[in-house]
Structures are given as structure tokens and as C-alpha cells.
Amino acid sequence: MKRALLALMLLTAPALAVQPDEMLKDPALEARARAISAELRCVVCQNQSIDDSDAPLARDLRIVVREQLTLGKSDQDTMAYIVQRYGNFVLLKPPVEPATWALWAGPFLVLGGGGLALLGWSRRRKPADVAPLTAAEAAELDRLG
Amino acid sequence: MNRILFLLPVGAFIALVAFFAIGLTKDPKVLPSQLIDRPLPQFALPGIADQPGGGPGFASAAFTGEPRLLNIFASWCAACPQEHPVLTRISGEGFPVYGIAWKDKPQDSRDWIARFGNPYRQIAADETGRTAIDLGVTGVPETFIVDKRGRVRFKQIGPISPEVWEKTIRPLMQQLRAEA
């Protein structure tokens, strides 16, 4: 009984937001639609992609994505179709453009700045030159040796 | 020198707190419209009445000649009854308000109008929600201000409060009326 239950639990898969009636018959096209949907933010529930979201508007947008692909549009054109309506905000991965340079370069600037500061700090911490041994100290060292 | 170095993390911390404090005052639900200063996307929608005499729908081409408000609403929308008296007042002050019922059954839209009253000059039904997607609608209510030349000039996300009407939208409508 326990084993059967365990087997059943292992068989379950996470529920998909994409409903069977939305899916395209062509598996290649459907795979592209899924990939595009995963990159597009749901504007109602903002930290989910439209591929993950159960919101009615996310469903509408998934259907729009599939319609565009069925019309023969490229992945880029399909994304652009949605961005034209909702703006760059719907892209879960923000594009590199003047307004986002600070966003993309920020981590590297901080890393570089931190590295430079660390370098300067470690240089300055180098111990001061050690004075040579006096004759008495050398003699004492010889005696111990 | 050492004192400055000591203050550096403190300064960085304060800057970060200020950054997040400003970020918290911004409503992430309010997305800037892509349509500002662009022509209203083309649409032609049926009315909400399925029998003759119930009023026709309208098309985007009708939005020329005078500035208009285009209000997106739905009978299932929780904030719409709150906005409704303001829309009634706006239309009472002589400003044309057009309504699009978003993802709503025409019967439900009719019942809603019968219950609350009709502030709209014309009402169209966008049952599939496709026109709303072309408009970049993220929820209801939303209101677009369209100028004489059919360009979108402003978008209100969420209900129009009396304050927003008096301080922002009415002055804008008056300015748009004065425009050539």
C-alpha cells in the first residue's frame, strides 16, 4: 500500500497553466510558444511568466503568442508584438539598452571597484621594512644556533 | 583617511535604504502606457445590446474631432462601482465618456448599467479581450484620454477619483479642447 502510494506520488507532475485547448497541434510550434511564454511576464501577477500564470489575461496572451506563431511570425516578432503593447516591462530578461546599462554593468562595476579597493588595502598593509640585526643580536643568534 | 574609509559602508547603507524607500512608494501595478502620444489602436467593436435599439458599438475611427475619455470597465470589476459616480459627474460636466466592457457578457454589462446608470455616450463590448490587449490594458478600470486627432495623451490606471479628475484629467481635457 505504501509502495503504491509512493509510486503514485512519483507519477504526479506539476500542474500546467497552459490548458490543453490552447495548445497548438504542431509540437515544434508549441515548443516555441512555450519558450516565448516563459520569457514574458504576466502583467497581472507580476513575478510569474505567462506560461506559469493562471490569470485570464495570461491565458489571452498565451493565445496571442500562438496566433502570431501560427501566422508564421518569428520568435523575435512575436515578442515584439507583445512588447509593443505592454512595453519592455513584460520581458522577464530586460534588454540591453541605454536605460538599462546601469542595471547590466552595475554588478561588474561593484565587483571591479571592490577588487581595486581590496588591492589597494592589501598593498598598504605590507609590513614595514625590518631593520637589520645589530651585531649583538647576530652574536646571540650564532650562540643559539 | 581611515575615518573616511570607516564612513564608506555607512554611507553606502544609507544610500541603499534611500533607494529602497523610494522604490517602496512606487506602485508596481502601474505600468507606463506604450500608447502615449501614439494613435489609438484600430478596433471596431459591437454594442452590448443584442437586440435592435439597444445602441451600437463604436470603432477607433470615431475618436476624432473632440477629446474623449475611453473607459474600460466590466460588470465583474470590484473598483468600477466606486469610479461610477465620478464618470457620471464627468459626463454631466459635458465631457464625452465612451465605455468598453472588457471580457464581459453583454447581458451582464446591460444589467450593470441598468443597476448603476449609464454615464457613457456609447458602450462597446470586447468579449474576447483582444482590443484590450491592443490597448495594453492590464486590469479594470482603466481610462484613456484621446485627443482631437485620435492620439492617446494620458492613461489612468485604476479608478478615477474625484481628486484625479479635478487636478489632472479635467485640466488636461480643457487643454486638449483648446488645442488646434
Boltz contact constraints between the chains, C-beta under 6 A:
constraints:
  - contact:
      token1: [A, 43]
      token2: [B, 138]
      max_distance: 6.0
  - contact:
      token1: [A, 60]
      token2: [B, 129]
      max_distance: 6.0
  - contact:
      token1: [A, 85]
      token2: [B, 136]
      max_distance: 6.0
  - contact:
      token1: [A, 86]
      token2: [B, 136]
      max_distance: 6.0
  - contact:
      token1: [A, 87]
      token2: [B, 34]
      max_distance: 6.0
  - contact:
      token1: [A, 89]
      token2: [B, 31]
      max_distance: 6.0
